[in-house]
Every structure is written in structure tokens, then in C-alpha cells.
Amino acid sequence: MGLSGSAWATLLVPTLLGILTMLLYGYWDRITGKEYYVDDEILAYDEDLIETLKGEGKV
């Protein structure tokens, strides 16, 4: 017993959209020409900022 056309579409369309989204996300740096990264210095700054704001009662 095979699947109908709409059943195949229901299976394949979300799968193909998910794969396309993953590829787009993976190559976004090359597409935009910008590089996005997080390093230890940025993380340390964010943690210090959060602690500072907590001390001031803003968070």
C-alpha cells in the first residue's frame, strides 16, 4: 500500500525546508560576508555585565 500524493508532500516538504534552513544557517557567514563568533572575552564581558546589573537591581 503506497502513500498518496498529499501524504508524500506532508513528509517531504517539511523535511526539505528543514534541510534548506540548516544549510542556510551553516553558510550564513559566507552569504552575508560577516563573521559571527563568541569567544571567552565576550562571554566574560557578558557575565560581568549581568553581575553588575544584578548589583544595581536592574535584572
Secondary structure, 3 states (H helix, E strand, C coil): CCCCHHHHHHHHHHHHHHHHHHHHHHCHHHHHCCCCCCCHHHHHHHHHHHHHHHHHCCC
